[in-house]
Structures are given as C-alpha cells and as structure tokens.
Amino acid sequence: MGFSEFLGNSKAMAGVRGMLTAGRVPGALLFAGPAGVGKKTLALMLAKALNCERLKDDFCGKCARCRKAEEMFVAAREDAARRREIKDSARRVEGLVYFDLQLIEPITRYILIEQIRQVRNVAYTRPFELERRVFIIDQAQAVHWQAVDLLLKMLEEPPETTTFILACPNAHELRPTIRSRCNRVQFVPVEDSVIERILEEQARLPRAQLPLGVRLASGSIAKAKTLDLTEFERRRRPWLDYLDGLAGQGEVPRGQRGPSPVRSGLPDNPNRPNRPNWPNWTMVFDSTKALTENRESFEETLSIGYALLRDLVHVMETPEDAQVVNLDLAPRLKAWASKLGLAGIERLKSGLDQAYRLQVRNVNQQLGLDALAIEVSMRQDPA
C-alpha cells in the first residue's frame, strides 16, 4: 500500500509527498485536471497519509487509523449513493453525518447548501477518532451557487485541524476568490504507456485492439478500467450509418436521390442520375432513430459523435494519425472528410452543440438530426 500504487501524474504525486515531508500541507488544496486521471484517488491517499500512525510522508494502509479511514470513505460513498435514490428533495439531505474523513459529492446535479452547512458544523470542532479532519469536495464546480459564499468563508479561515481538498476538471470553473485561497495541484492526462499497461493487465482486449483502447481512454485511468469495446462499437454504429448515409454509401433508391421529398418538403428530381454522392436517406433516418432512442444516455451518444468529428478534422489537416481516436476507421474517416469538407464538418458540429443544449428541454432530437443532415446535404449539392 501507499503512494507507490498511484498511477500516472507523478509530478502531482511528488508535490503532495513533498508537502507531507516538509510538514506543510496547507489548509486548502485544489486538485484540477481531466476526469479519471487520479484526482480523487490522490486526495483519498493524502487523507490517509495525514493520519497514518507509522509513516510521515506516506500511508501504510494497515494501521488502525488507515483502516478506519478506509471505513469512513466506504461509508460516505454508500450514504451518497443511498441519498441519490431518494426522490423527495427534502428527505434527501435529512440526517447528514460527516466523519473525520469525508468524501462530499453531488447528490443531485449539485452539491447542496445543506451539505456545505454540515461541513461548517463539524469543521471547526476537533476530530473525534483521527488526528486530522480532511474534507474532499469532489466535483467542486458543482457546489450550488447558494453555498459558494459559505465555502469561501471556510477557505479564508480554515480550521487548524482540518484540511479541505477541492477536486474539479477545470479550475476556472470555480470563482477566482476560491482558487486564490487554495494551493493548486495540476493533473494531466495519463501517459499512453500507463493506459496500455492497465488494458493489458485486464486482458479484455485482443492485442490488435489495444491501440484503439488507448485512444478511447484518452488518458483517463477510469475509462481504461471500465472500457467495454463491444458496447462502444454498438453505440458508435449508428453514427457510422449517419455519416455513411450523408456520404451516399450503399444503394440509393430512386425516390431518394437528393433531399427526400417526404421528409424535407423539397421536390424530387427523377432525372438525377443514381450516383453515390446523393445522400442515402433511408440510412440517415434509420440511424437518427437509433441515436435518439435512449434519452438518458444521449449525452454519451453525443460525445461519440463529437469524437468522430474531431477525427474528421484531424485527417483533413494532417496525414498523421497521432491525434485520431477511431483508429480502426481510418479509410472511412478520409472518405467522409473528403465528402463533407470543413464547412460540412463545422455545420455538423454546430448541430451537435444545439442538440447538447436542448437536452434539458422536451424536444424531438431525432427530427433535429434529420434536419441537420438535410441542411448539410443541401450545402454540399445546391443544384
């Protein structure tokens, strides 16, 4: 056990251990960096190290305090999960109890003011069982606006026996006054070699698919450990059909040469030749239905579409594939990019942005993607 088990972000870990060795861990720390790169993991390790009975700049994981710390974090996770299942908003925050070491996470879209009030209620008292209190506020950017001032006051005058660790993807999502009162530890995407080693140890991917798995993980240890390539390919398939349809792949029925008269309201031209550069509207419309059938996972569906659009830009701008995520689609990416052009890719990106913004509203996302495809095709072929 100990910091030796922490993967990636060696600079961040060295900075934290340096604070421990010098005995100068500040009252407020800000761990900032992409999701899944170890911010919360290192925060939990630091909390144990601040209380370990045996070691000064590390933790053993075996002493009574280390075991108690783990018990507290497990209980905090279980409590948060239980509260997320409660539908009644008033009951969701009833009976909050915080331990000496507490992991505080959003139990709705936000970290609620009652959660921060409970921090204040116990932060200025002495620890009950351990030497030092540590409050880890994960997803600190989600602290409700009504609770931000309360959090700020605690960071301005942190208790002598309490350490606050805020974790968030982007430090600039927090108020400047909060950032200025925290000692920032910056995290970066984990090296590809570390991600590949994790995937190899899990032995869930054939070796030929490891490069694709590494790209899909995007420097995130959490993504690497939970990657299900079969499920990813299933969710990606409608996007491939969508782009294939726009590029006119497959046989195009006579009545669908050019924008569909039924779906777009445009007159069909039966004299147009049946050539492959007309969109295949059957494929397009079938794919939009598949893409929008599950509203709960639509944001994840959009993220796959965004990744494909980024890849299209990369293959247009450079012959190298160093930044391409969907490595297994290289030939198709080039064909799509050639067909769509930068203007078409930009219009698709704007359409996905609009779909992302409209998630919270009761709108017909399938109709939006249908209309987007028609607009892109009309710009490609104004005749």
N, C-alpha and C positions, 0 to 999 in steps of 0.2 A: 504494500500500500504506500501511498504518498504521491508527491508531485511527479515522480518518475513515470507514473501511469498516464499523465496528461499528454494528449496527442496534439501536435501542431502548436503554432503560436508560441514558440519557445521564447521569443522576446518578451511577450506579455507575462509568461510564467516567471522568467528571470527577474522582471521588475517587481512582481509580487513577492518573490522569495527574498529579494534584496531589502524590501521594506521590513519583512519579518526578521531578517538577520540583524538589521540595524535597530530593531525595536521601534520603528517609526511608521507604523501603519496609521494613516490618517483616519479621522472620524468619518469621512465620506469619500467613497470611491465611485467612479463611473467607468463601467466596462462597456465599451462601444465597439460594434463591428457587426458583420453579416450574421444572419441567423444560422445556427447549427455549428458554429466554429469553436464552441467551448466556453462561452462567457459564463453561463450559469454553472457549468461544471467547475471552473476555476474558482468561482465565488464560493461554492459549497466546500471546496478543498481549503480555501483560505479560512473559512469559518471554523473548520475542524482544526487547522493549524494554530489558530489563535487560542484554542482551548486545550490542545494536546498536552497531556501530563509529561510525556517523555522527550519530546523534541522541541527545539526552539524555532527552526525555520522550515519545518515540515510537519507531517502528522503520521502517526503510526497506524491508525485505523484499528488498534487492538485494545488500547487502554480504555478505562471506564468512561472517560469523557468523550473519546472518539465514538464509542459505541452509542453513548447517549445522544450525541449529535446526529448520528445516522437515524436513530429512532425518531428524533424530533422532526427531521426533514421528511421522513416517510409519513409521519402523522399529518404534517402540513399539506403534503400532496393529496393524501386521502381526503382531508377535510375540504380542500378546494374543489376536488372532483365531485364530492357529495353536494356541495353548495351550487355548483353549476347545474345540477339536475333539478333543483328546486324552482318551480315556476313562479311562485309568489315572491315578488321582489322584496316585500317587507320581511318575509321569513328567511330570505337568502342570507342575510347578514346577522341573524339572531345568534347570540351566544358565541361571538368570536372570542377565541382564547389564543393568545400568542405565547410561544415558548421562548426560551433564551435565544435559540437559533430559529429563525422563522423565514420561510420562503413565501413571499407575497406575490401572487399572480392575479391577472384579471379573472373575475368570476362571472362577468358578463363581457361586453365589449370593452369595459373599463375596469380599472382598479378603483373601487368606490370610495367615497369620502369616509364611510364607516370603517373601512379597512385602514386608512391612514390615521383616523382618530384613535383606533386601537393601538397603532404603533406609538402614537404620542402618549397614550395612557400608561404604557409599560416601559417606554424607552428611558425615562428618567428615574426609574427605580433600579435597584441593584439586581443583578442576575440571581435567579433562585437556585440553580443547580450547577451552573458553569462559571468560569472565571470572567467571561466577556460575552455580552449580547451582540448578535450580528443579525441585522435585518437585510435580507436580499430582496430587492424590489425588481422582479423580472418584468420585462416589457414596460419599463418606466414611462415610456412615451404614452402609455395608455392610462396613466393616472388622470382621473376625472378633473376637469378644469376647476371644479369647486374645491378640490383637495390640494391643488398645487401650492397655494399660499401656505397651507398648514405644513406641507412637506418642506417648503423653503425655510420656514422658521426653525424647524428641527435641524436642517443642514447648516443654518447660520450659527447655531449654538448646540453642536452635537454633545450629548452626554459623555462624560469621561469613560464610562464603562460600556459604551455602545458604539458599534461600527455600522454605518449604512453602506450598502453596496447596491448601486443602481445599474441595471443592465438594459441596453436598448440597441437596436440595429444602427441608428444614426443619431449621434449626439446632438445634431442641430434640430432634431425634433423636440428637444427639451428647451425650456426657457434659458436664455443666457445667464440669468441670475442663478439658476440651479447648476448649470455647467461650471460657472465660476467658483462655486463652493465645493466642487468635487475634484479630487485628483484623478485625472483621466488615464485609463489603461486602454490602448487601442488594440483591437483584434483585426486580423486579416484572414482572407480565405486560406484554408489549409492546403499545403503543398500536394500536388497530384500524386507524388510517391507515397505519401501517407494514406491518401484515399484509396489508392490501388492496393496497398497492403491490407487495409480493412476489408476490401471486397474479396481479396484472395483468402483471407482468414475465414470469412463467412462461407466461402465456397458455394455461392449461389449462382454465379455466372460462369459460363464457359470462358476459357481464356481469350477466345477471339472477341468476346463481347466486353472485355474489361475496359478497353479504351472508351467505348460508349458509356459504360457505367461511370467512369471517372468524370467524363464531361457532364453527365446528367447530375452528378453530385455537386458540381460547381463549387468545390472547396468546402463543402459542408459535411462534417462528420455525421451529423444527424441524418442527412439524406442518404449518405452511403450505407448507414446501418439499417435503414428502412427501405432501401431501394427494391422495388419489385418490377423487374424489367418487363415481365409478361403483362402486368397491369398497365404499365406505362405505354407499351405498344398498343394495347387495346384502346386506351384513352386518346392516343395520338392518331389512330387510324382515320377517324372522321375528318381531321384536319388535312390529312393526305388526300382524301377524296375531295375535299373542298378545293384544295389547290389544283389537283388533277382536273377537276371539273372546270375551273376557271381557265386552265391551260388547254382545254379542249381534248383531254385524253379520253380514249375509248371511242366507241362508235356514237356519233351524234345523230339522233333521229331527225328526219326531215323537218318536222314541225318545230324543232328547237334550234334551228340554225340562226344564231343571233339571239337577242333577248327574247324570252318566251312571251308570246302574245297573251297568254293566260295570266302569267304571274307579273309581268311588267306593264301590261297595257299598251305595248308597242306593236305596230303592225308587223306581221311576219312577211318575209320576202321569199317566196318559194323558188325564186330563180337563183338564189345564192347557192354556190357550189357547196357540196358536203365535204368541207375541208376541215382538218383537225384543229384549226385555230379558232373555231367558234366554240364558245363555252358549252360544256355538256351539262345542261340544266337539270336533268334527272339526277345526275351525280351530285351536283351542288345542293339541290333542295333536300335530297336524302341525307346528305352529310350535316346540313344545318339542323335537321330534326334530331340527329344523333347527338350533336354537340350541345343542344339545349334541353335535352330530356330530363336532366338532373340539375335542378336549380341550386341545390345545396352544395354541389361541387363545381359550380360554374366558374368560380374564381380560379380554381386549379386548372380547369379546362382552358381558360383564357391564358394562363401562364404558359401552357404548352404552345398555344398559338403565337404568343409573343416570342418564344424561343425560336420558333421556325422563321419568323420574320427577321429576327436578328441574324440568323444564319444566311438568309437570302441576301441581306446587305453585305455580309462578310464575303460571300462568294462572288459578289459583283465587284467589290473593292479590291480584293486581293486573291491571287491564285492559291495562296497557302490556306490550309485548313486549321491553323493553330487556334482560332477562336470559334470554330464551328462546333456546336453541341451535338447535333444529329449527324454524326459521322457516317452512319450507315446509309444516309440518304444523299450522299454527295452528288451522284449523277442527276437525281431528280431535282435537287436544290438548284443546280445550274440551269436546268431546263425551265423551272418555274421562274427563276430570276430573269432569264432571257425574255420570257414571255411577258412578265409583269412590268419590268423596268422599275427604276427608282420611284417614279411617280405612282405606279400601282402599289408598290410596297408601302409607300407613305400613306396612301389612301386606306389601305387595309389596316395599317397601324392606327390611324385616326378612328376607324370604325371600331377596333377593339377597345380603344380608350373610351369611346362612347358607351360601348356595352359594359365596360367596367363601372363607369359612373352610374349607369342605370340599374345596377344590381339591386339597389335598395328600393327600387320602385317596381310596381306591378306592371311591367311592360312585356311585350311579346319579343323576346330576344331572338327567336328563330326568324321572325319577319325582318328584324333589323339586319341579321346576317345575310338573308336573302337579298334585301335591298342593297346592301354593301356590295355583294357580288355583281349585281346588275350595274351598279354605278361604275365599278372597276372595269367591267367588260365594255361598257359604252365608251369609256375614255380610251380603251385600247383600240376600239374599232368604231369610230364615229360614223361610218358610212351607213 
